[in-house]
Amino acid sequence: MYTPSQYLSLDESLLLWKGRLSWRQCIRTKAARFGIKSFELCEAETGYLLQYRMYTGKNTAMYPGPLHGFNDKTAKVVLQLMEGYLDTGHVLVMDNWYNQLLLTRYLKSRCTDVLGTISRRRKGIPHAIKDLNPKQLERGVSVGRHCGDIALVAWKDVKLVTVLSTYHQH
């Protein structure tokens, strides 16, 4: 009965767990560094949890077969969490662990825009961005390219940051 706002956020979370588990995780950037990992889809405005999936280990068959034609485990996590939210005009905000050009194009074809950071080492990134040398760039310098209907911008802050977007407001 709840209708989320336009912006959705996808990330992983860690539930503090001090017991023994074969699939207990350590994520040093989280407040609870050791625990049970989950992938979560939240409404960005309120933080309301819409969907989640527990991570049960690298060798488990969390998603056994292809999902919407994707065999990549990361893409399957995104697509399963977005089930029921595609084709409704949402903007999905993700970090570079989830973002990839092929998945972004698929989400765009399903009326879902994508916004977030992306690794320059990902497949299909234009050479003008992939081959940038962070040591040769001064702070504040940016390089932008279009890859079809996807905009990519890399700029030098403290580090070189690359952002991907299919969402363009008028």
Contacts in CASP RR format, 6 or more apart in sequence:
PFRMAT RR
TARGET T0000
AUTHOR 0000-0000-0000
METHOD contacts of the structure
MODEL  1
MYTPSQYLSLDESLLLWKGRLSWRQCIRTKAARFGIKSFELCEAETGYLL
QYRMYTGKNTAMYPGPLHGFNDKTAKVVLQLMEGYLDTGHVLVMDNWYNQ
LLLTRYLKSRCTDVLGTISRRRKGIPHAIKDLNPKQLERGVSVGRHCGDI
ALVAWKDVKLVTVLSTYHQH
2 48 0 8 1.000
4 43 0 8 1.000
4 48 0 8 1.000
4 50 0 8 1.000
4 85 0 8 1.000
4 90 0 8 1.000
5 43 0 8 1.000
5 44 0 8 1.000
5 45 0 8 1.000
5 46 0 8 1.000
6 89 0 8 1.000
6 90 0 8 1.000
6 91 0 8 1.000
7 43 0 8 1.000
7 44 0 8 1.000
7 45 0 8 1.000
7 90 0 8 1.000
7 91 0 8 1.000
7 93 0 8 1.000
8 41 0 8 1.000
8 42 0 8 1.000
8 43 0 8 1.000
8 44 0 8 1.000
8 50 0 8 1.000
8 82 0 8 1.000
8 85 0 8 1.000
8 90 0 8 1.000
8 91 0 8 1.000
8 92 0 8 1.000
8 93 0 8 1.000
9 41 0 8 1.000
9 42 0 8 1.000
9 43 0 8 1.000
9 44 0 8 1.000
9 47 0 8 1.000
9 92 0 8 1.000
9 93 0 8 1.000
9 94 0 8 1.000
10 39 0 8 1.000
10 40 0 8 1.000
10 41 0 8 1.000
10 42 0 8 1.000
10 78 0 8 1.000
10 81 0 8 1.000
10 82 0 8 1.000
10 92 0 8 1.000
10 93 0 8 1.000
10 94 0 8 1.000
10 98 0 8 1.000
11 39 0 8 1.000
11 40 0 8 1.000
11 42 0 8 1.000
11 94 0 8 1.000
11 95 0 8 1.000
12 27 0 8 1.000
12 37 0 8 1.000
12 38 0 8 1.000
12 39 0 8 1.000
12 40 0 8 1.000
12 55 0 8 1.000
12 97 0 8 1.000
13 30 0 8 1.000
13 37 0 8 1.000
13 38 0 8 1.000
13 39 0 8 1.000
13 40 0 8 1.000
13 52 0 8 1.000
14 25 0 8 1.000
14 27 0 8 1.000
14 30 0 8 1.000
14 32 0 8 1.000
14 33 0 8 1.000
14 34 0 8 1.000
14 35 0 8 1.000
14 36 0 8 1.000
14 37 0 8 1.000
14 38 0 8 1.000
15 32 0 8 1.000
15 35 0 8 1.000
15 36 0 8 1.000
15 38 0 8 1.000
16 32 0 8 1.000
16 34 0 8 1.000
16 35 0 8 1.000
17 24 0 8 1.000
17 34 0 8 1.000
17 35 0 8 1.000
17 36 0 8 1.000
18 34 0 8 1.000
21 35 0 8 1.000
21 36 0 8 1.000
22 57 0 8 1.000
23 36 0 8 1.000
23 37 0 8 1.000
23 55 0 8 1.000
23 56 0 8 1.000
23 57 0 8 1.000
23 60 0 8 1.000
24 34 0 8 1.000
24 35 0 8 1.000
24 36 0 8 1.000
25 34 0 8 1.000
25 35 0 8 1.000
25 36 0 8 1.000
25 37 0 8 1.000
25 55 0 8 1.000
26 33 0 8 1.000
26 34 0 8 1.000
26 35 0 8 1.000
27 33 0 8 1.000
27 37 0 8 1.000
36 54 0 8 1.000
36 55 0 8 1.000
37 54 0 8 1.000
37 55 0 8 1.000
38 52 0 8 1.000
38 53 0 8 1.000
38 54 0 8 1.000
38 55 0 8 1.000
39 52 0 8 1.000
39 53 0 8 1.000
39 55 0 8 1.000
39 77 0 8 1.000
39 81 0 8 1.000
40 49 0 8 1.000
40 51 0 8 1.000
40 52 0 8 1.000
40 81 0 8 1.000
41 49 0 8 1.000
41 50 0 8 1.000
41 51 0 8 1.000
41 52 0 8 1.000
41 81 0 8 1.000
41 82 0 8 1.000
41 85 0 8 1.000
42 48 0 8 1.000
42 49 0 8 1.000
42 50 0 8 1.000
43 50 0 8 1.000
44 93 0 8 1.000
50 85 0 8 1.000
51 81 0 8 1.000
51 83 0 8 1.000
52 81 0 8 1.000
53 62 0 8 1.000
53 77 0 8 1.000
53 80 0 8 1.000
53 81 0 8 1.000
55 62 0 8 1.000
56 62 0 8 1.000
62 73 0 8 1.000
62 76 0 8 1.000
62 77 0 8 1.000
63 73 0 8 1.000
63 76 0 8 1.000
63 77 0 8 1.000
63 80 0 8 1.000
65 71 0 8 1.000
67 75 0 8 1.000
67 76 0 8 1.000
67 79 0 8 1.000
67 80 0 8 1.000
68 79 0 8 1.000
68 106 0 8 1.000
70 76 0 8 1.000
70 79 0 8 1.000
70 102 0 8 1.000
70 103 0 8 1.000
70 106 0 8 1.000
72 100 0 8 1.000
72 103 0 8 1.000
74 97 0 8 1.000
74 98 0 8 1.000
74 100 0 8 1.000
74 103 0 8 1.000
75 100 0 8 1.000
75 102 0 8 1.000
75 103 0 8 1.000
77 98 0 8 1.000
78 92 0 8 1.000
78 94 0 8 1.000
78 98 0 8 1.000
78 103 0 8 1.000
78 107 0 8 1.000
79 103 0 8 1.000
82 92 0 8 1.000
82 107 0 8 1.000
82 112 0 8 1.000
85 112 0 8 1.000
86 107 0 8 1.000
86 110 0 8 1.000
86 111 0 8 1.000
86 112 0 8 1.000
87 110 0 8 1.000
87 111 0 8 1.000
87 112 0 8 1.000
88 111 0 8 1.000
88 112 0 8 1.000
89 111 0 8 1.000
89 112 0 8 1.000
89 113 0 8 1.000
90 112 0 8 1.000
90 113 0 8 1.000
91 112 0 8 1.000
91 113 0 8 1.000
91 114 0 8 1.000
91 115 0 8 1.000
91 167 0 8 1.000
92 107 0 8 1.000
92 112 0 8 1.000
92 113 0 8 1.000
92 114 0 8 1.000
92 115 0 8 1.000
93 114 0 8 1.000
93 115 0 8 1.000
93 116 0 8 1.000
94 114 0 8 1.000
94 115 0 8 1.000
94 116 0 8 1.000
95 116 0 8 1.000
95 117 0 8 1.000
96 116 0 8 1.000
96 117 0 8 1.000
96 118 0 8 1.000
96 119 0 8 1.000
96 162 0 8 1.000
99 114 0 8 1.000
99 116 0 8 1.000
99 117 0 8 1.000
99 118 0 8 1.000
99 119 0 8 1.000
99 122 0 8 1.000
99 164 0 8 1.000
100 118 0 8 1.000
100 122 0 8 1.000
100 123 0 8 1.000
101 118 0 8 1.000
101 122 0 8 1.000
101 123 0 8 1.000
101 124 0 8 1.000
101 125 0 8 1.000
101 147 0 8 1.000
101 150 0 8 1.000
101 164 0 8 1.000
102 123 0 8 1.000
104 114 0 8 1.000
104 150 0 8 1.000
104 164 0 8 1.000
104 166 0 8 1.000
105 149 0 8 1.000
105 150 0 8 1.000
107 113 0 8 1.000
107 114 0 8 1.000
107 166 0 8 1.000
108 114 0 8 1.000
108 149 0 8 1.000
108 150 0 8 1.000
108 166 0 8 1.000
113 165 0 8 1.000
113 166 0 8 1.000
113 167 0 8 1.000
114 164 0 8 1.000
114 165 0 8 1.000
114 166 0 8 1.000
114 167 0 8 1.000
115 163 0 8 1.000
115 164 0 8 1.000
115 165 0 8 1.000
115 166 0 8 1.000
115 167 0 8 1.000
116 163 0 8 1.000
116 164 0 8 1.000
116 165 0 8 1.000
117 161 0 8 1.000
117 162 0 8 1.000
117 163 0 8 1.000
117 164 0 8 1.000
118 125 0 8 1.000
118 152 0 8 1.000
118 162 0 8 1.000
118 163 0 8 1.000
118 164 0 8 1.000
119 162 0 8 1.000
120 129 0 8 1.000
120 130 0 8 1.000
120 132 0 8 1.000
120 154 0 8 1.000
120 160 0 8 1.000
120 162 0 8 1.000
121 130 0 8 1.000
124 147 0 8 1.000
125 147 0 8 1.000
125 152 0 8 1.000
125 162 0 8 1.000
126 145 0 8 1.000
126 147 0 8 1.000
126 152 0 8 1.000
128 143 0 8 1.000
128 144 0 8 1.000
128 145 0 8 1.000
129 143 0 8 1.000
129 144 0 8 1.000
129 145 0 8 1.000
129 152 0 8 1.000
129 154 0 8 1.000
129 162 0 8 1.000
132 143 0 8 1.000
132 154 0 8 1.000
132 160 0 8 1.000
134 156 0 8 1.000
134 159 0 8 1.000
134 160 0 8 1.000
137 156 0 8 1.000
137 160 0 8 1.000
138 156 0 8 1.000
139 156 0 8 1.000
139 157 0 8 1.000
139 158 0 8 1.000
140 155 0 8 1.000
140 156 0 8 1.000
140 157 0 8 1.000
141 155 0 8 1.000
141 156 0 8 1.000
142 153 0 8 1.000
142 154 0 8 1.000
142 155 0 8 1.000
142 156 0 8 1.000
143 153 0 8 1.000
143 154 0 8 1.000
143 155 0 8 1.000
144 151 0 8 1.000
144 152 0 8 1.000
144 153 0 8 1.000
144 154 0 8 1.000
145 151 0 8 1.000
145 152 0 8 1.000
146 152 0 8 1.000
149 166 0 8 1.000
150 164 0 8 1.000
150 165 0 8 1.000
150 166 0 8 1.000
151 164 0 8 1.000
151 165 0 8 1.000
151 166 0 8 1.000
151 168 0 8 1.000
152 162 0 8 1.000
152 163 0 8 1.000
152 164 0 8 1.000
153 162 0 8 1.000
153 163 0 8 1.000
153 165 0 8 1.000
154 160 0 8 1.000
154 161 0 8 1.000
154 162 0 8 1.000
154 163 0 8 1.000
155 161 0 8 1.000
END
